């Protein structure tokens, strides 16, 4: 077992060879059509906003927005946050 662990730790320091994969991918990315570049930029711009906002309206098992099932409590939570932000 000690010999195997020695070989395993020694293999971590062996230089890797990637066989030109990164070069091939970068060359393929340069060959994308001109009409696809603005579309890809637009998708890259709005996808983080969509994905981060879905976490804000997560129901957390209550089937209610923000995980709060009492509307009065939801209003109090929002007012409290807005008052703190106003400081």
N, C-alpha and C positions, 0 to 999 in steps of 0.2 A: 504494500500500500504506500509506503514511503517513497519507493522508487517511482511509482505512478504519479504521485503528487509532485515529485521533483520534475518529471517530464512535463506535466501539465503546467507548472509554473514557468518552466523554461520556454515552453511554446508561446507564452504571452509576449516574449521579447523578440520573437522571430519576425523579420520584416515581411510585410504582406505584399502580394502582387495582385493588382486589380485587373490586369489584362486589358487595360484601355477602356473599361466600362464608362468611366466618367467622361472620357474624351468622346466616345461614341454618342453618349446621351447629349452632350453639349452641341455636337455637330448636328444631331437630329433636331434639337430645339431651335437651331438657327434656320432650319429649313421650313419652319411653319409659315403658312400663307399670311399675307399681309392683313386680310380681313379678320383673321382669328386673333391677332395680337390685341386689338382694342377690346374684343369680347373677353379675352382672358384677363385683361387688366380690370375690366368692370366686375367680373365675377370675383376676382381676388379682393376687390374693394368692398363689396357688400356682403360677402359670406361671413366674415368675422362679426359684423354687426348683427346679422340674423342669428348666428349661433350663440352669441353672448346674450342676446335678448330673450332667447327661449329659456335660459336658466332663470330669468327673473320672473317668469310667469309659471314656473313649475308648480304643480299642485301638491306635491309631497304627500300623496295619499289621501288628501282631504277632498279631492275633486273640486277645489275652489282655487281661484287665482291667488298666487303668492302664498298658498298654504294656509290661509286664514279663512275660517268659515263664518265669522261674525262680521258683517259689514261695518258696524260701529267700531269694532276693534281695528279694522283695516283703516278707517278714517283717522283714528287716533295715531296709529303707527305712521301714516303718511304726514300728518300734521307735525308730529314730533320730529321726524326726519327733516322736514322743511324748516322747522324752527332752528334745529341744530345747524343746518346748512346756512342759515341766515346770519349766524354769529360772525 
